[in-house]
Amino acid sequence: MRNKIYEREHTGTAELDGDHYQPHVHRRGELQAVDTPEHCKDAELGPFTSYAHDHRFMSFLGDTHPGFAGSVVKAVASGLRSYPHVLRAMAEQPAADADWEAYRAFRGRMDYLLTPRVASVDSAHPAVVELRVSAPLAARNYRPGQFFRMQTFEAYSEVEQGTRLQMPLQTVSGAGVEGDMMRLFVLKGGIGGRLAERMRPGDPLVLMGPTGAPTEMGSGKTVMVVAGRWGAAVMLSLGPALRAAGNRVLYFGAFRSNTEPYHQEQLEAATDQIVWATADGDPIEARRPQDISVATGDAIDLIRRYGDGELGPEAVRGMGLGEVDEVLVMGSTGLLYGMQQAMGGDGALTGYFRGDVEVQGTAGSPMQCMLKGVCSQCLQWQVDPDTGERTRTVFSCAEQDQPLLEIDLPNLWARQSQNRLPDMMADLWLGHLLEG
């Protein structure tokens, strides 16, 4: 697959030739288009795209280049063959006097912009660890719905009984921006949350992103969100953005117990109405007149009862399901499966919504590089809802929100299962090290 995601996200940056960038060569300060090479050893390579601005050019190598796609060996060869072209293009740049003071200022600014550091750690809540991370460039580019790839540096990680306590790669959702600070949440209950609790202010982090696709806002819509404790972190930034764009937000918060919701007052400010649901124990306190609290673990039945007006006068005064323009489902694969069955065909909820309602589900695929089309760890199949036949593959780190009825959920479940055993073993070993 040719990786053209940058052009898809920044249309008009570089010319395309079919399913790849149009190859160009750099001659006498200008770019010239050349024929696409048929073989990696062809004399005419064309290592540049058509991008040219202020004596700056953009090369493309490896799988992105049609002459070198298909193998790691060819990808290495693309670097070997391309670097002389890059050096010649750099040698033709206009000469500039060395300004060491300007260079030191530039280096200091880059260090500030590109070196994420922990600003604060709050582990008081039983469900999540809340991190505030100084990450200026990430914060300035973040849009609600996006997420990050986070881990700690091996060199800075403490050692316990011969084991280096480095936090492995974590997918963390952005929960908002405060100046140049990113607000992030790590769920407790695994090795990531336990190691996040041990972070200290000033610790450097690897924070790659923001990645993923921002949630499309629109305006003047009624948006229904069905989410659990992971989705609640997303809602802290997504809900206010949806409302600021002129949308109404109905939030079904599905939790295991009444101790799981965090920052309830912020979730209330991010929504027009909340239906709180707890699977076990006492219900969550509904603190606004329009909000509802129910003790149930069946999200589908909860939505049906809301639609039938069985949850009391608050539901009648709230938003009818027939007014909903878009449904966002953010939660476990079990929740996605239940909503997919209920919203498709003759499902239990189809009669409650308009025929043109858009239903999106967040595919929480395992992720590794999160570079949108490189490692393929996040690859997710989509299917034809009518036939069940697979239609296309999607890189979930580039397009996490997908049409719910088209997500191949057995495929998603299988991919999520592949890392469960090593995750459990790592958590057991960490417990042995820390708790003896």
C-alpha positions as a printed Julia matrix, in Angstrom:
436×3 Matrix{Float64}:
   0.0     0.0     0.0
   1.31    3.47   -0.88
   1.07    5.73    2.13
  -0.58    8.95    0.94
  -2.26    9.83    4.26
  -0.37   13.14    4.53
  -1.81   14.27    1.19
  -5.28   13.14    2.27
  -5.03   15.22    5.45
  -3.31   18.19    3.74
  -4.83   18.22    0.27
  -2.83   20.03   -2.38
   0.62   19.57   -0.81
   2.03   17.34   -3.55
   0.95   16.01   -6.93
  -0.21   12.4    -7.17
   0.24    9.91   -9.99
  -2.42    7.29   -9.41
  -1.85    5.63   -6.05
   1.48    7.32   -5.27
   3.26   10.67   -5.31
   4.52   11.91   -8.67
   8.33   11.42   -8.67
  10.49   14.49   -9.28
  14.21   15.17   -9.58
  16.01   18.31   -8.44
  18.07   20.0   -11.17
  19.61   23.46  -11.03
  17.38   24.61   -8.2
  14.13   23.37   -9.7
  12.01   20.24   -9.55
  11.21   18.32  -12.74
   8.66   15.52  -12.98
  10.0    12.16  -14.21
   8.41    8.85  -15.18
   7.62    6.45  -12.38
  10.47    3.91  -12.13
   9.48    0.32  -12.82
  12.37   -1.17  -10.87
  14.41   -0.1    -7.85
  17.59   -0.14  -10.01
  16.26    2.14  -12.77
  18.62    5.01  -13.53
  15.99    7.72  -13.09
  14.83    7.59   -9.49
  12.78   10.69   -8.73
  13.15   10.86   -4.93
  11.29   14.19   -4.47
   7.6    15.04   -4.51
   6.36   18.15   -6.29
   6.45   20.21   -3.06
   8.72   23.27   -3.36
   8.5    26.29   -1.09
  11.2    28.77   -0.09
  14.0    26.45   -1.31
  12.56   23.58    0.68
  11.62   20.23   -0.84
  10.05   16.99    0.32
  11.54   13.57   -0.44
   9.66   10.29   -0.28
  11.28    6.91    0.33
  10.58    3.28    1.14
   7.04    1.99    0.76
   5.79    5.44   -0.19
   7.89    5.3    -3.38
   6.57    3.03   -6.16
  10.09    1.98   -7.16
  10.94    0.68   -3.7
   7.63   -0.52   -2.26
   7.22   -4.07   -1.07
  10.2    -5.01    1.08
  12.45   -3.75    3.85
  15.54   -4.37    1.69
  14.17   -2.07   -1.01
  13.29    0.51    1.63
  16.91    0.55    2.83
  18.07    0.78   -0.78
  15.82    3.82   -1.3
  17.74    5.67    1.39
  21.07    4.67   -0.15
  20.03    5.92   -3.57
  18.2     9.03   -2.43
  20.67   10.65   -0.03
  23.05   11.94   -2.78
  20.1    13.75   -4.38
  19.17   15.28   -1.03
  22.75   16.42   -0.36
  23.02   18.02   -3.81
  19.75   19.89   -3.27
  21.02   21.13    0.1
  24.34   22.21   -1.44
  22.47   24.45   -3.86
  20.74   26.35   -1.06
  21.61   30.08   -0.81
  24.57   30.66    1.48
  23.83   32.16    4.89
  26.11   33.59    7.55
  26.39   31.56   10.71
  24.44   33.15   13.58
  25.27   31.12   16.68
  23.1    33.25   18.93
  20.1    32.64   16.68
  20.96   28.93   16.57
  21.09   28.67   20.37
  17.72   30.43   20.62
  16.3    28.1    17.99
  17.65   25.02   19.79
  16.19   26.18   23.09
  12.81   26.83   21.5
  12.79   23.38   19.86
  13.7    21.77   23.17
  10.74   23.52   24.81
   8.31   22.64   22.02
   9.37   19.03   21.46
  10.31   17.68   24.91
   7.16   16.6    26.78
   7.53   16.59   30.57
   5.15   15.58   33.33
   3.76   18.65   35.1
   1.48   16.91   37.62
   0.16   13.46   38.54
  -3.19   12.91   40.24
  -3.87    9.29   41.2
  -6.54    9.96   43.83
  -9.41    8.71   41.69
 -10.05    4.93   41.9
 -10.53    4.54   38.13
  -7.92    6.72   36.42
  -4.58    8.48   36.75
  -4.77   12.06   35.52
  -1.61   13.51   33.96
  -0.88   17.06   32.95
   2.01   17.08   30.5
   3.88   20.11   29.21
   3.87   19.41   25.46
   3.5    22.73   23.64
   3.58   21.55   20.03
   1.23   18.65   20.78
  -1.18   20.92   22.65
  -1.26   23.5    19.85
  -2.06   20.87   17.21
  -4.53   18.78   19.22
  -8.17   18.59   18.14
 -10.95   16.87   20.12
 -11.21   13.18   19.33
  -7.48   12.68   18.72
  -5.16   10.63   20.89
  -1.46   10.02   21.62
   1.19    7.32   21.79
   2.84    7.57   25.21
   5.64    5.71   26.97
   8.53    6.46   29.3
  12.24    6.49   28.47
  14.17    3.35   29.38
  17.19    5.4    30.51
  15.14    7.37   33.06
  13.11    4.44   34.4
  13.86    3.15   37.9
  15.09   -0.41   38.45
  13.39   -2.76   40.9
  15.01   -6.14   41.63
  16.78   -6.16   38.28
  13.71   -5.12   36.28
  13.58   -1.7    34.64
  10.14   -0.22   35.27
   9.63    1.37   31.88
   6.03    2.13   30.95
   5.24    0.27   27.72
   3.51    1.93   24.82
   0.1     3.31   25.85
  -2.7     4.74   23.74
  -4.02    7.71   25.72
  -6.9     9.95   24.77
  -6.56   13.7    24.83
  -8.92   15.17   27.43
  -8.27   18.82   26.77
  -5.66   21.55   26.48
  -4.65   24.05   29.15
  -2.27   26.52   27.53
   0.73   24.44   26.47
  -0.36   21.55   28.7
  -2.03   18.37   27.49
  -4.47   16.73   29.84
  -4.26   12.93   29.63
  -5.93   10.02   31.46
  -4.51    6.52   31.97
  -6.97    3.85   33.12
  -6.06    1.99   36.28
  -6.22   -1.78   36.4
  -3.12   -2.62   34.37
   0.61   -2.03   34.12
   0.15    1.37   32.44
  -1.95    2.84   35.23
   0.29    1.43   37.96
   3.43    2.89   36.42
   1.7     6.19   35.66
   1.05    6.59   39.4
   4.81    6.46   40.0
   5.61    9.36   37.64
   6.92   12.58   39.14
   6.77   16.21   37.95
   9.65   16.92   35.59
   9.89   13.36   34.24
  10.42   13.36   30.45
   8.0    11.37   28.31
   7.74   10.03   24.8
   4.48   11.59   23.61
   3.87   11.09   19.9
   0.92   12.82   18.32
  -1.71   14.01   18.22
  -2.72   11.18   15.92
  -6.02    9.81   14.74
  -8.69   11.86   13.03
 -10.39   14.75   14.85
 -14.09   14.18   15.41
 -16.16   15.92   12.74
 -18.22   18.57   14.52
 -20.83   19.89   12.17
 -23.3    22.41   13.57
 -26.91   22.47   14.65
 -27.03   18.7    15.18
 -28.2    16.51   18.03
 -25.35   14.13   18.91
 -25.85   11.08   21.1
 -22.74    9.61   22.74
 -22.67    6.13   24.31
 -19.46    5.61   26.28
 -17.9     4.13   29.4
 -15.01    5.27   31.58
 -12.55    5.42   28.65
 -14.99    7.45   26.58
 -15.55    9.8    29.51
 -11.99   11.1    29.06
 -12.72   11.81   25.4
 -15.95   13.58   26.36
 -14.08   16.08   28.56
 -12.76   17.76   25.4
 -15.19   16.51   22.77
 -18.38   17.52   24.58
 -17.48   21.22   25.02
 -16.3    21.38   21.39
 -19.54   19.88   20.11
 -21.6    22.32   22.14
 -19.43   25.3    21.14
 -20.14   24.39   17.51
 -23.87   24.72   18.18
 -24.76   21.06   18.73
 -26.85   19.42   21.44
 -25.2    16.53   23.29
 -27.02   13.57   24.86
 -24.61   11.34   26.8
 -25.3     7.77   27.94
 -22.54    7.09   30.49
 -22.19    3.34   31.07
 -20.06    2.49   34.12
 -19.49   -0.58   36.26
 -20.0     1.23   39.57
 -20.73    4.67   40.96
 -17.04    5.16   41.83
 -15.89    5.14   38.18
 -17.12    8.54   36.88
 -14.51   11.28   37.23
 -14.97   15.05   37.02
 -18.73   14.7    37.02
 -19.21   18.45   37.04
 -17.08   18.8    33.89
 -19.03   16.06   32.14
 -22.22   17.89   33.06
 -20.87   21.11   31.57
 -19.93   19.18   28.4
 -23.45   17.84   27.8
 -27.07   18.92   27.58
 -28.34   15.75   29.23
 -26.72   12.69   30.84
 -28.22    9.27   31.45
 -25.99    7.67   34.08
 -25.95    3.86   34.21
 -24.18    1.55   36.68
 -23.94   -2.23   36.27
 -23.24   -2.97   39.95
 -24.16   -1.4    43.27
 -25.8     1.92   43.92
 -26.61    4.31   41.04
 -24.7     7.5    40.3
 -26.23   10.65   41.74
 -27.97   12.71   39.05
 -27.36   16.3    40.13
 -29.22   18.21   37.4
 -32.98   18.19   36.84
 -32.63   16.93   33.27
 -30.22   14.09   34.12
 -31.26   10.49   34.85
 -29.6     7.76   36.89
 -30.37    4.05   36.45
 -28.85    0.87   37.87
 -28.5    -1.41   34.82
 -25.77   -3.13   32.89
 -27.74   -3.43   29.65
 -26.99   -0.33   27.55
 -29.37   -1.37   24.76
 -32.3    -1.8    27.12
 -31.39    1.51   28.77
 -31.61    3.37   25.45
 -34.88    1.6    24.59
 -36.4     2.58   27.92
 -35.26    6.17   27.4
 -36.87    6.2    23.99
 -40.13    4.8    25.4
 -40.22    7.46   28.12
 -39.98    4.85   30.89
 -37.24    6.62   32.82
 -39.39    9.34   34.28
 -40.39   12.87   33.38
 -36.77   13.93   32.83
 -36.57   11.75   29.73
 -39.79   13.26   28.4
 -38.36   16.77   28.83
 -35.08   15.69   27.3
 -34.22   14.9    23.69
 -36.22   12.32   21.79
 -34.19    9.66   19.99
 -35.97   10.63   16.78
 -34.2    14.01   16.97
 -30.71   12.43   17.01
 -28.61   13.15   13.9
 -25.48   11.24   14.89
 -24.61    8.45   17.33
 -21.02    8.01   18.62
 -20.23    4.74   20.4
 -16.96    4.7    22.38
 -16.39    1.66   24.54
 -15.57   -2.04   24.72
 -15.96   -4.42   21.81
 -18.95   -5.87   23.67
 -20.66   -2.47   23.71
 -19.87   -1.96   20.01
 -21.3    -5.39   19.2
 -24.5    -4.76   21.15
 -25.05   -1.38   19.48
 -24.2    -2.8    16.05
 -26.83   -5.53   16.44
 -29.4    -3.1    17.84
 -28.9    -0.41   15.16
 -28.66   -2.67   12.1
 -31.38   -4.37   10.08
 -34.37   -5.14   12.29
 -32.42   -4.47   15.48
 -34.03   -3.54   18.77
 -33.3     0.2    18.38
 -33.8     0.85   14.67
 -37.37    2.04   15.09
 -36.34    4.71   17.59
 -34.06    6.66   15.21
 -34.52    8.31   11.83
 -33.45    6.32    8.81
 -30.68    8.8     7.98
 -29.03    8.78   11.43
 -25.22    8.39   11.26
 -23.81    5.75   13.62
 -20.05    5.81   14.29
 -18.04    3.42   16.45
 -14.51    3.86   17.77
 -12.37    0.87   16.78
  -9.93    0.47   19.67
  -7.45   -1.65   17.73
  -4.03   -2.56   19.16
  -1.55    0.09   18.06
   2.21    0.29   17.85
   3.81    2.92   15.61
   0.68    5.12   15.22
   2.3     6.64   12.14
  -0.8     6.06    9.97
   0.14    3.26    7.62
   3.54    1.87    8.62
   3.44   -1.06   11.07
  -0.13   -2.27   10.3
  -0.68   -3.32   13.92
  -3.92   -1.31   13.92
  -5.24   -2.68   10.62
  -9.01   -3.19   10.83
 -11.35   -4.86    8.36
 -14.66   -3.35    7.32
 -17.56   -5.38    5.95
 -20.69   -4.91    3.86
 -23.5    -4.75    6.47
 -25.88   -6.64    4.15
 -23.64   -9.49    3.01
 -21.01   -9.63    5.76
 -18.29   -9.75    3.1
 -15.09   -7.86    3.8
 -14.79   -4.7     1.7
 -11.71   -2.71    2.78
  -9.04   -2.36    5.43
  -8.56    0.74    7.52
  -5.61    1.95    9.58
  -7.38    2.67   12.87
  -4.66    5.04   14.06
  -5.59    7.25   11.1
  -9.35    6.67   11.14
 -10.46    5.41   14.54
 -14.11    6.48   14.22
 -15.72    4.28   11.57
 -19.3     3.5    10.44
 -20.39    1.14   13.21
 -22.36   -1.21   10.97
 -19.28   -1.71    8.75
 -16.75   -2.61   11.5
 -15.74   -6.29   11.41
 -16.06   -6.81   15.16
 -14.86  -10.47   15.24
 -11.7    -9.22   13.53
 -11.38   -6.4    16.1
 -11.88   -8.85   18.99
  -9.21  -11.21   17.6
  -6.68   -8.4    17.24
  -7.38   -7.13   20.75
  -6.9   -10.65   22.14
  -3.4   -11.09   20.73
  -1.75   -8.98   23.45
  -3.82  -10.01   26.46
  -1.54  -12.78   27.7
   1.71  -10.7    27.69
  -0.22   -7.79   29.26
  -1.47  -10.03   32.06
   1.99  -11.54   32.62
   3.6    -8.08   32.77
   0.99   -6.89   35.29
   1.51   -9.97   37.48
   5.29   -9.49   37.41
   4.95   -5.81   38.29
   2.7    -6.75   41.22
   5.32   -9.24   42.38
   8.06   -6.6    42.2
   6.14   -3.83   43.97
   4.01   -5.77   46.42
   6.09   -8.85   47.01
